[in-house]
Amino acid sequence: MSKRETGSAGSVVDSVVIVGQELRRRNSSALAMDVLYLFTTAFLATLAAQGLRPAAVAFFPLAVFLYFAWKSTTAFLVANLIAIVVAVVATETGISPL
């Protein structure tokens, strides 16, 4: 018997993820939301590059954002990973305002 047949919590999470993906595809402002999402991910990565305590604060939200991107699409996950790399490089080289 599979997880979906038993009605476990995993199937509920899968259903919520699928509904979220469908809403994202149908919403006319999805691009703006994706840009804000990438900006927030980059901000959290910049915060994490500032030291141990800021990294501890940014860890959980960043992990949740990356998990959502991983469950969404591969392209969105890659975009998030690129945003993290660019934000960390910009922070370490002094380009970023933080």
Phi and psi restraints in degrees (range 20) as a CNS / XPLOR table:
assign (resid 1 and name C) (resid 2 and name N)
       (resid 2 and name CA) (resid 2 and name C) 1.0 -84.2 20.0 2
assign (resid 2 and name N) (resid 2 and name CA)
       (resid 2 and name C) (resid 3 and name N) 1.0 170.7 20.0 2
assign (resid 2 and name C) (resid 3 and name N)
       (resid 3 and name CA) (resid 3 and name C) 1.0 -62.1 20.0 2
assign (resid 3 and name N) (resid 3 and name CA)
       (resid 3 and name C) (resid 4 and name N) 1.0 -38.1 20.0 2
assign (resid 3 and name C) (resid 4 and name N)
       (resid 4 and name CA) (resid 4 and name C) 1.0 -65.6 20.0 2
assign (resid 4 and name N) (resid 4 and name CA)
       (resid 4 and name C) (resid 5 and name N) 1.0 -32.9 20.0 2
assign (resid 4 and name C) (resid 5 and name N)
       (resid 5 and name CA) (resid 5 and name C) 1.0 -75.5 20.0 2
assign (resid 5 and name N) (resid 5 and name CA)
       (resid 5 and name C) (resid 6 and name N) 1.0 -27.3 20.0 2
assign (resid 5 and name C) (resid 6 and name N)
       (resid 6 and name CA) (resid 6 and name C) 1.0 -84.0 20.0 2
assign (resid 6 and name N) (resid 6 and name CA)
       (resid 6 and name C) (resid 7 and name N) 1.0 -11.9 20.0 2
assign (resid 6 and name C) (resid 7 and name N)
       (resid 7 and name CA) (resid 7 and name C) 1.0 73.0 20.0 2
assign (resid 7 and name N) (resid 7 and name CA)
       (resid 7 and name C) (resid 8 and name N) 1.0 32.9 20.0 2
assign (resid 7 and name C) (resid 8 and name N)
       (resid 8 and name CA) (resid 8 and name C) 1.0 -71.9 20.0 2
assign (resid 8 and name N) (resid 8 and name CA)
       (resid 8 and name C) (resid 9 and name N) 1.0 172.0 20.0 2
assign (resid 8 and name C) (resid 9 and name N)
       (resid 9 and name CA) (resid 9 and name C) 1.0 -64.2 20.0 2
assign (resid 9 and name N) (resid 9 and name CA)
       (resid 9 and name C) (resid 10 and name N) 1.0 -27.0 20.0 2
assign (resid 9 and name C) (resid 10 and name N)
       (resid 10 and name CA) (resid 10 and name C) 1.0 -61.7 20.0 2
assign (resid 10 and name N) (resid 10 and name CA)
       (resid 10 and name C) (resid 11 and name N) 1.0 -37.4 20.0 2
assign (resid 10 and name C) (resid 11 and name N)
       (resid 11 and name CA) (resid 11 and name C) 1.0 -70.0 20.0 2
assign (resid 11 and name N) (resid 11 and name CA)
       (resid 11 and name C) (resid 12 and name N) 1.0 -32.3 20.0 2
assign (resid 11 and name C) (resid 12 and name N)
       (resid 12 and name CA) (resid 12 and name C) 1.0 -66.7 20.0 2
assign (resid 12 and name N) (resid 12 and name CA)
       (resid 12 and name C) (resid 13 and name N) 1.0 -43.8 20.0 2
assign (resid 12 and name C) (resid 13 and name N)
       (resid 13 and name CA) (resid 13 and name C) 1.0 -63.4 20.0 2
assign (resid 13 and name N) (resid 13 and name CA)
       (resid 13 and name C) (resid 14 and name N) 1.0 -42.6 20.0 2
assign (resid 13 and name C) (resid 14 and name N)
       (resid 14 and name CA) (resid 14 and name C) 1.0 -59.9 20.0 2
assign (resid 14 and name N) (resid 14 and name CA)
       (resid 14 and name C) (resid 15 and name N) 1.0 -41.9 20.0 2
assign (resid 14 and name C) (resid 15 and name N)
       (resid 15 and name CA) (resid 15 and name C) 1.0 -64.4 20.0 2
assign (resid 15 and name N) (resid 15 and name CA)
       (resid 15 and name C) (resid 16 and name N) 1.0 -42.5 20.0 2
assign (resid 15 and name C) (resid 16 and name N)
       (resid 16 and name CA) (resid 16 and name C) 1.0 -64.3 20.0 2
assign (resid 16 and name N) (resid 16 and name CA)
       (resid 16 and name C) (resid 17 and name N) 1.0 -39.9 20.0 2
assign (resid 16 and name C) (resid 17 and name N)
       (resid 17 and name CA) (resid 17 and name C) 1.0 -63.6 20.0 2
assign (resid 17 and name N) (resid 17 and name CA)
       (resid 17 and name C) (resid 18 and name N) 1.0 -43.1 20.0 2
assign (resid 17 and name C) (resid 18 and name N)
       (resid 18 and name CA) (resid 18 and name C) 1.0 -64.6 20.0 2
assign (resid 18 and name N) (resid 18 and name CA)
       (resid 18 and name C) (resid 19 and name N) 1.0 -43.4 20.0 2
assign (resid 18 and name C) (resid 19 and name N)
       (resid 19 and name CA) (resid 19 and name C) 1.0 -62.1 20.0 2
assign (resid 19 and name N) (resid 19 and name CA)
       (resid 19 and name C) (resid 20 and name N) 1.0 -42.2 20.0 2
assign (resid 19 and name C) (resid 20 and name N)
       (resid 20 and name CA) (resid 20 and name C) 1.0 -61.1 20.0 2
assign (resid 20 and name N) (resid 20 and name CA)
       (resid 20 and name C) (resid 21 and name N) 1.0 -40.1 20.0 2
assign (resid 20 and name C) (resid 21 and name N)
       (resid 21 and name CA) (resid 21 and name C) 1.0 -65.7 20.0 2
assign (resid 21 and name N) (resid 21 and name CA)
       (resid 21 and name C) (resid 22 and name N) 1.0 -41.5 20.0 2
assign (resid 21 and name C) (resid 22 and name N)
       (resid 22 and name CA) (resid 22 and name C) 1.0 -65.9 20.0 2
assign (resid 22 and name N) (resid 22 and name CA)
       (resid 22 and name C) (resid 23 and name N) 1.0 -40.9 20.0 2
assign (resid 22 and name C) (resid 23 and name N)
       (resid 23 and name CA) (resid 23 and name C) 1.0 -63.9 20.0 2
assign (resid 23 and name N) (resid 23 and name CA)
       (resid 23 and name C) (resid 24 and name N) 1.0 -38.9 20.0 2
assign (resid 23 and name C) (resid 24 and name N)
       (resid 24 and name CA) (resid 24 and name C) 1.0 -64.3 20.0 2
assign (resid 24 and name N) (resid 24 and name CA)
       (resid 24 and name C) (resid 25 and name N) 1.0 -37.5 20.0 2
assign (resid 24 and name C) (resid 25 and name N)
       (resid 25 and name CA) (resid 25 and name C) 1.0 -71.3 20.0 2
assign (resid 25 and name N) (resid 25 and name CA)
       (resid 25 and name C) (resid 26 and name N) 1.0 -34.3 20.0 2
assign (resid 25 and name C) (resid 26 and name N)
       (resid 26 and name CA) (resid 26 and name C) 1.0 -88.9 20.0 2
assign (resid 26 and name N) (resid 26 and name CA)
       (resid 26 and name C) (resid 27 and name N) 1.0 -18.9 20.0 2
assign (resid 26 and name C) (resid 27 and name N)
       (resid 27 and name CA) (resid 27 and name C) 1.0 -76.3 20.0 2
assign (resid 27 and name N) (resid 27 and name CA)
       (resid 27 and name C) (resid 28 and name N) 1.0 133.5 20.0 2
assign (resid 27 and name C) (resid 28 and name N)
       (resid 28 and name CA) (resid 28 and name C) 1.0 -72.6 20.0 2
assign (resid 28 and name N) (resid 28 and name CA)
       (resid 28 and name C) (resid 29 and name N) 1.0 -19.4 20.0 2
assign (resid 28 and name C) (resid 29 and name N)
       (resid 29 and name CA) (resid 29 and name C) 1.0 -101.2 20.0 2
assign (resid 29 and name N) (resid 29 and name CA)
       (resid 29 and name C) (resid 30 and name N) 1.0 24.6 20.0 2
assign (resid 29 and name C) (resid 30 and name N)
       (resid 30 and name CA) (resid 30 and name C) 1.0 -63.1 20.0 2
assign (resid 30 and name N) (resid 30 and name CA)
       (resid 30 and name C) (resid 31 and name N) 1.0 -36.5 20.0 2
assign (resid 30 and name C) (resid 31 and name N)
       (resid 31 and name CA) (resid 31 and name C) 1.0 -63.8 20.0 2
assign (resid 31 and name N) (resid 31 and name CA)
       (resid 31 and name C) (resid 32 and name N) 1.0 -43.4 20.0 2
assign (resid 31 and name C) (resid 32 and name N)
       (resid 32 and name CA) (resid 32 and name C) 1.0 -63.1 20.0 2
assign (resid 32 and name N) (resid 32 and name CA)
       (resid 32 and name C) (resid 33 and name N) 1.0 -39.1 20.0 2
assign (resid 32 and name C) (resid 33 and name N)
       (resid 33 and name CA) (resid 33 and name C) 1.0 -65.2 20.0 2
assign (resid 33 and name N) (resid 33 and name CA)
       (resid 33 and name C) (resid 34 and name N) 1.0 -41.0 20.0 2
assign (resid 33 and name C) (resid 34 and name N)
       (resid 34 and name CA) (resid 34 and name C) 1.0 -63.8 20.0 2
assign (resid 34 and name N) (resid 34 and name CA)
       (resid 34 and name C) (resid 35 and name N) 1.0 -39.6 20.0 2
assign (resid 34 and name C) (resid 35 and name N)
       (resid 35 and name CA) (resid 35 and name C) 1.0 -65.0 20.0 2
assign (resid 35 and name N) (resid 35 and name CA)
       (resid 35 and name C) (resid 36 and name N) 1.0 -43.5 20.0 2
assign (resid 35 and name C) (resid 36 and name N)
       (resid 36 and name CA) (resid 36 and name C) 1.0 -63.6 20.0 2
assign (resid 36 and name N) (resid 36 and name CA)
       (resid 36 and name C) (resid 37 and name N) 1.0 -38.1 20.0 2
assign (resid 36 and name C) (resid 37 and name N)
       (resid 37 and name CA) (resid 37 and name C) 1.0 -63.3 20.0 2
assign (resid 37 and name N) (resid 37 and name CA)
       (resid 37 and name C) (resid 38 and name N) 1.0 -45.2 20.0 2
assign (resid 37 and name C) (resid 38 and name N)
       (resid 38 and name CA) (resid 38 and name C) 1.0 -65.5 20.0 2
assign (resid 38 and name N) (resid 38 and name CA)
       (resid 38 and name C) (resid 39 and name N) 1.0 -38.3 20.0 2
assign (resid 38 and name C) (resid 39 and name N)
       (resid 39 and name CA) (resid 39 and name C) 1.0 -62.5 20.0 2
assign (resid 39 and name N) (resid 39 and name CA)
       (resid 39 and name C) (resid 40 and name N) 1.0 -43.7 20.0 2
assign (resid 39 and name C) (resid 40 and name N)
       (resid 40 and name CA) (resid 40 and name C) 1.0 -65.0 20.0 2
assign (resid 40 and name N) (resid 40 and name CA)
       (resid 40 and name C) (resid 41 and name N) 1.0 -40.8 20.0 2
assign (resid 40 and name C) (resid 41 and name N)
       (resid 41 and name CA) (resid 41 and name C) 1.0 -61.7 20.0 2
assign (resid 41 and name N) (resid 41 and name CA)
       (resid 41 and name C) (resid 42 and name N) 1.0 -43.4 20.0 2
assign (resid 41 and name C) (resid 42 and name N)
       (resid 42 and name CA) (resid 42 and name C) 1.0 -65.2 20.0 2
assign (resid 42 and name N) (resid 42 and name CA)
       (resid 42 and name C) (resid 43 and name N) 1.0 -38.9 20.0 2
assign (resid 42 and name C) (resid 43 and name N)
       (resid 43 and name CA) (resid 43 and name C) 1.0 -62.8 20.0 2
assign (resid 43 and name N) (resid 43 and name CA)
       (resid 43 and name C) (resid 44 and name N) 1.0 -44.4 20.0 2
assign (resid 43 and name C) (resid 44 and name N)
       (resid 44 and name CA) (resid 44 and name C) 1.0 -64.0 20.0 2
assign (resid 44 and name N) (resid 44 and name CA)
       (resid 44 and name C) (resid 45 and name N) 1.0 -37.1 20.0 2
assign (resid 44 and name C) (resid 45 and name N)
       (resid 45 and name CA) (resid 45 and name C) 1.0 -66.5 20.0 2
assign (resid 45 and name N) (resid 45 and name CA)
       (resid 45 and name C) (resid 46 and name N) 1.0 -39.1 20.0 2
assign (resid 45 and name C) (resid 46 and name N)
       (resid 46 and name CA) (resid 46 and name C) 1.0 -63.2 20.0 2
assign (resid 46 and name N) (resid 46 and name CA)
       (resid 46 and name C) (resid 47 and name N) 1.0 -42.3 20.0 2
assign (resid 46 and name C) (resid 47 and name N)
       (resid 47 and name CA) (resid 47 and name C) 1.0 -62.2 20.0 2
assign (resid 47 and name N) (resid 47 and name CA)
       (resid 47 and name C) (resid 48 and name N) 1.0 -42.2 20.0 2
assign (resid 47 and name C) (resid 48 and name N)
       (resid 48 and name CA) (resid 48 and name C) 1.0 -65.2 20.0 2
assign (resid 48 and name N) (resid 48 and name CA)
       (resid 48 and name C) (resid 49 and name N) 1.0 -26.3 20.0 2
assign (resid 48 and name C) (resid 49 and name N)
       (resid 49 and name CA) (resid 49 and name C) 1.0 -81.3 20.0 2
assign (resid 49 and name N) (resid 49 and name CA)
       (resid 49 and name C) (resid 50 and name N) 1.0 -3.3 20.0 2
assign (resid 49 and name C) (resid 50 and name N)
       (resid 50 and name CA) (resid 50 and name C) 1.0 -84.0 20.0 2
assign (resid 50 and name N) (resid 50 and name CA)
       (resid 50 and name C) (resid 51 and name N) 1.0 -15.2 20.0 2
assign (resid 50 and name C) (resid 51 and name N)
       (resid 51 and name CA) (resid 51 and name C) 1.0 152.6 20.0 2
assign (resid 51 and name N) (resid 51 and name CA)
       (resid 51 and name C) (resid 52 and name N) 1.0 -173.8 20.0 2
assign (resid 51 and name C) (resid 52 and name N)
       (resid 52 and name CA) (resid 52 and name C) 1.0 -69.4 20.0 2
assign (resid 52 and name N) (resid 52 and name CA)
       (resid 52 and name C) (resid 53 and name N) 1.0 -49.4 20.0 2
assign (resid 52 and name C) (resid 53 and name N)
       (resid 53 and name CA) (resid 53 and name C) 1.0 -65.4 20.0 2
assign (resid 53 and name N) (resid 53 and name CA)
       (resid 53 and name C) (resid 54 and name N) 1.0 -47.2 20.0 2
assign (resid 53 and name C) (resid 54 and name N)
       (resid 54 and name CA) (resid 54 and name C) 1.0 -61.1 20.0 2
assign (resid 54 and name N) (resid 54 and name CA)
       (resid 54 and name C) (resid 55 and name N) 1.0 -34.4 20.0 2
assign (resid 54 and name C) (resid 55 and name N)
       (resid 55 and name CA) (resid 55 and name C) 1.0 -65.7 20.0 2
assign (resid 55 and name N) (resid 55 and name CA)
       (resid 55 and name C) (resid 56 and name N) 1.0 -37.4 20.0 2
assign (resid 55 and name C) (resid 56 and name N)
       (resid 56 and name CA) (resid 56 and name C) 1.0 -65.9 20.0 2
assign (resid 56 and name N) (resid 56 and name CA)
       (resid 56 and name C) (resid 57 and name N) 1.0 -36.6 20.0 2
assign (resid 56 and name C) (resid 57 and name N)
       (resid 57 and name CA) (resid 57 and name C) 1.0 -69.3 20.0 2
assign (resid 57 and name N) (resid 57 and name CA)
       (resid 57 and name C) (resid 58 and name N) 1.0 -39.8 20.0 2
assign (resid 57 and name C) (resid 58 and name N)
       (resid 58 and name CA) (resid 58 and name C) 1.0 -83.2 20.0 2
assign (resid 58 and name N) (resid 58 and name CA)
       (resid 58 and name C) (resid 59 and name N) 1.0 -14.8 20.0 2
assign (resid 58 and name C) (resid 59 and name N)
       (resid 59 and name CA) (resid 59 and name C) 1.0 -59.7 20.0 2
assign (resid 59 and name N) (resid 59 and name CA)
       (resid 59 and name C) (resid 60 and name N) 1.0 -54.2 20.0 2
assign (resid 59 and name C) (resid 60 and name N)
       (resid 60 and name CA) (resid 60 and name C) 1.0 -64.7 20.0 2
assign (resid 60 and name N) (resid 60 and name CA)
       (resid 60 and name C) (resid 61 and name N) 1.0 -49.6 20.0 2
assign (resid 60 and name C) (resid 61 and name N)
       (resid 61 and name CA) (resid 61 and name C) 1.0 -60.7 20.0 2
assign (resid 61 and name N) (resid 61 and name CA)
       (resid 61 and name C) (resid 62 and name N) 1.0 -38.3 20.0 2
assign (resid 61 and name C) (resid 62 and name N)
       (resid 62 and name CA) (resid 62 and name C) 1.0 -65.5 20.0 2
assign (resid 62 and name N) (resid 62 and name CA)
       (resid 62 and name C) (resid 63 and name N) 1.0 -40.4 20.0 2
assign (resid 62 and name C) (resid 63 and name N)
       (resid 63 and name CA) (resid 63 and name C) 1.0 -64.0 20.0 2
assign (resid 63 and name N) (resid 63 and name CA)
       (resid 63 and name C) (resid 64 and name N) 1.0 -40.6 20.0 2
assign (resid 63 and name C) (resid 64 and name N)
       (resid 64 and name CA) (resid 64 and name C) 1.0 -66.2 20.0 2
assign (resid 64 and name N) (resid 64 and name CA)
       (resid 64 and name C) (resid 65 and name N) 1.0 -42.9 20.0 2
assign (resid 64 and name C) (resid 65 and name N)
       (resid 65 and name CA) (resid 65 and name C) 1.0 -61.9 20.0 2
assign (resid 65 and name N) (resid 65 and name CA)
       (resid 65 and name C) (resid 66 and name N) 1.0 -43.3 20.0 2
assign (resid 65 and name C) (resid 66 and name N)
       (resid 66 and name CA) (resid 66 and name C) 1.0 -67.9 20.0 2
assign (resid 66 and name N) (resid 66 and name CA)
       (resid 66 and name C) (resid 67 and name N) 1.0 -35.9 20.0 2
assign (resid 66 and name C) (resid 67 and name N)
       (resid 67 and name CA) (resid 67 and name C) 1.0 -63.4 20.0 2
assign (resid 67 and name N) (resid 67 and name CA)
       (resid 67 and name C) (resid 68 and name N) 1.0 -43.3 20.0 2
assign (resid 67 and name C) (resid 68 and name N)
       (resid 68 and name CA) (resid 68 and name C) 1.0 -62.9 20.0 2
assign (resid 68 and name N) (resid 68 and name CA)
       (resid 68 and name C) (resid 69 and name N) 1.0 -42.9 20.0 2
assign (resid 68 and name C) (resid 69 and name N)
       (resid 69 and name CA) (resid 69 and name C) 1.0 -64.0 20.0 2
assign (resid 69 and name N) (resid 69 and name CA)
       (resid 69 and name C) (resid 70 and name N) 1.0 -38.7 20.0 2
assign (resid 69 and name C) (resid 70 and name N)
       (resid 70 and name CA) (resid 70 and name C) 1.0 -64.1 20.0 2
assign (resid 70 and name N) (resid 70 and name CA)
       (resid 70 and name C) (resid 71 and name N) 1.0 -39.8 20.0 2
assign (resid 70 and name C) (resid 71 and name N)
       (resid 71 and name CA) (resid 71 and name C) 1.0 -76.7 20.0 2
assign (resid 71 and name N) (resid 71 and name CA)
       (resid 71 and name C) (resid 72 and name N) 1.0 -20.7 20.0 2
assign (resid 71 and name C) (resid 72 and name N)
       (resid 72 and name CA) (resid 72 and name C) 1.0 -76.7 20.0 2
assign (resid 72 and name N) (resid 72 and name CA)
       (resid 72 and name C) (resid 73 and name N) 1.0 -83.9 20.0 2
assign (resid 72 and name C) (resid 73 and name N)
       (resid 73 and name CA) (resid 73 and name C) 1.0 -144.3 20.0 2
assign (resid 73 and name N) (resid 73 and name CA)
       (resid 73 and name C) (resid 74 and name N) 1.0 159.0 20.0 2
assign (resid 73 and name C) (resid 74 and name N)
       (resid 74 and name CA) (resid 74 and name C) 1.0 -64.8 20.0 2
assign (resid 74 and name N) (resid 74 and name CA)
       (resid 74 and name C) (resid 75 and name N) 1.0 -39.9 20.0 2
assign (resid 74 and name C) (resid 75 and name N)
       (resid 75 and name CA) (resid 75 and name C) 1.0 -63.2 20.0 2
assign (resid 75 and name N) (resid 75 and name CA)
       (resid 75 and name C) (resid 76 and name N) 1.0 -39.2 20.0 2
assign (resid 75 and name C) (resid 76 and name N)
       (resid 76 and name CA) (resid 76 and name C) 1.0 -68.6 20.0 2
assign (resid 76 and name N) (resid 76 and name CA)
       (resid 76 and name C) (resid 77 and name N) 1.0 -37.5 20.0 2
assign (resid 76 and name C) (resid 77 and name N)
       (resid 77 and name CA) (resid 77 and name C) 1.0 -64.6 20.0 2
assign (resid 77 and name N) (resid 77 and name CA)
       (resid 77 and name C) (resid 78 and name N) 1.0 -44.5 20.0 2
assign (resid 77 and name C) (resid 78 and name N)
       (resid 78 and name CA) (resid 78 and name C) 1.0 -62.8 20.0 2
assign (resid 78 and name N) (resid 78 and name CA)
       (resid 78 and name C) (resid 79 and name N) 1.0 -40.8 20.0 2
assign (resid 78 and name C) (resid 79 and name N)
       (resid 79 and name CA) (resid 79 and name C) 1.0 -61.8 20.0 2
assign (resid 79 and name N) (resid 79 and name CA)
       (resid 79 and name C) (resid 80 and name N) 1.0 -39.5 20.0 2
assign (resid 79 and name C) (resid 80 and name N)
       (resid 80 and name CA) (resid 80 and name C) 1.0 -66.8 20.0 2
assign (resid 80 and name N) (resid 80 and name CA)
       (resid 80 and name C) (resid 81 and name N) 1.0 -42.3 20.0 2
assign (resid 80 and name C) (resid 81 and name N)
       (resid 81 and name CA) (resid 81 and name C) 1.0 -64.7 20.0 2
assign (resid 81 and name N) (resid 81 and name CA)
       (resid 81 and name C) (resid 82 and name N) 1.0 -39.0 20.0 2
assign (resid 81 and name C) (resid 82 and name N)
       (resid 82 and name CA) (resid 82 and name C) 1.0 -64.9 20.0 2
assign (resid 82 and name N) (resid 82 and name CA)
       (resid 82 and name C) (resid 83 and name N) 1.0 -41.0 20.0 2
assign (resid 82 and name C) (resid 83 and name N)
       (resid 83 and name CA) (resid 83 and name C) 1.0 -61.5 20.0 2
assign (resid 83 and name N) (resid 83 and name CA)
       (resid 83 and name C) (resid 84 and name N) 1.0 -38.7 20.0 2
assign (resid 83 and name C) (resid 84 and name N)
       (resid 84 and name CA) (resid 84 and name C) 1.0 -65.9 20.0 2
assign (resid 84 and name N) (resid 84 and name CA)
       (resid 84 and name C) (resid 85 and name N) 1.0 -46.4 20.0 2
assign (resid 84 and name C) (resid 85 and name N)
       (resid 85 and name CA) (resid 85 and name C) 1.0 -62.4 20.0 2
assign (resid 85 and name N) (resid 85 and name CA)
       (resid 85 and name C) (resid 86 and name N) 1.0 -45.5 20.0 2
assign (resid 85 and name C) (resid 86 and name N)
       (resid 86 and name CA) (resid 86 and name C) 1.0 -63.7 20.0 2
assign (resid 86 and name N) (resid 86 and name CA)
       (resid 86 and name C) (resid 87 and name N) 1.0 -41.7 20.0 2
assign (resid 86 and name C) (resid 87 and name N)
       (resid 87 and name CA) (resid 87 and name C) 1.0 -65.1 20.0 2
assign (resid 87 and name N) (resid 87 and name CA)
       (resid 87 and name C) (resid 88 and name N) 1.0 -42.4 20.0 2
assign (resid 87 and name C) (resid 88 and name N)
       (resid 88 and name CA) (resid 88 and name C) 1.0 -67.4 20.0 2
assign (resid 88 and name N) (resid 88 and name CA)
       (resid 88 and name C) (resid 89 and name N) 1.0 -42.6 20.0 2
assign (resid 88 and name C) (resid 89 and name N)
       (resid 89 and name CA) (resid 89 and name C) 1.0 -63.3 20.0 2
assign (resid 89 and name N) (resid 89 and name CA)
       (resid 89 and name C) (resid 90 and name N) 1.0 -43.0 20.0 2
assign (resid 89 and name C) (resid 90 and name N)
       (resid 90 and name CA) (resid 90 and name C) 1.0 -64.4 20.0 2
assign (resid 90 and name N) (resid 90 and name CA)
       (resid 90 and name C) (resid 91 and name N) 1.0 -35.8 20.0 2
assign (resid 90 and name C) (resid 91 and name N)
       (resid 91 and name CA) (resid 91 and name C) 1.0 -69.5 20.0 2
assign (resid 91 and name N) (resid 91 and name CA)
       (resid 91 and name C) (resid 92 and name N) 1.0 -45.6 20.0 2
assign (resid 91 and name C) (resid 92 and name N)
       (resid 92 and name CA) (resid 92 and name C) 1.0 -69.3 20.0 2
assign (resid 92 and name N) (resid 92 and name CA)
       (resid 92 and name C) (resid 93 and name N) 1.0 -28.9 20.0 2
assign (resid 92 and name C) (resid 93 and name N)
       (resid 93 and name CA) (resid 93 and name C) 1.0 -89.5 20.0 2
assign (resid 93 and name N) (resid 93 and name CA)
       (resid 93 and name C) (resid 94 and name N) 1.0 -4.8 20.0 2
assign (resid 93 and name C) (resid 94 and name N)
       (resid 94 and name CA) (resid 94 and name C) 1.0 87.3 20.0 2
assign (resid 94 and name N) (resid 94 and name CA)
       (resid 94 and name C) (resid 95 and name N) 1.0 9.6 20.0 2
assign (resid 94 and name C) (resid 95 and name N)
       (resid 95 and name CA) (resid 95 and name C) 1.0 -78.3 20.0 2
assign (resid 95 and name N) (resid 95 and name CA)
       (resid 95 and name C) (resid 96 and name N) 1.0 -35.9 20.0 2
assign (resid 95 and name C) (resid 96 and name N)
       (resid 96 and name CA) (resid 96 and name C) 1.0 -71.3 20.0 2
assign (resid 96 and name N) (resid 96 and name CA)
       (resid 96 and name C) (resid 97 and name N) 1.0 144.2 20.0 2
assign (resid 96 and name C) (resid 97 and name N)
       (resid 97 and name CA) (resid 97 and name C) 1.0 -66.3 20.0 2
assign (resid 97 and name N) (resid 97 and name CA)
       (resid 97 and name C) (resid 98 and name N) 1.0 -21.8 20.0 2
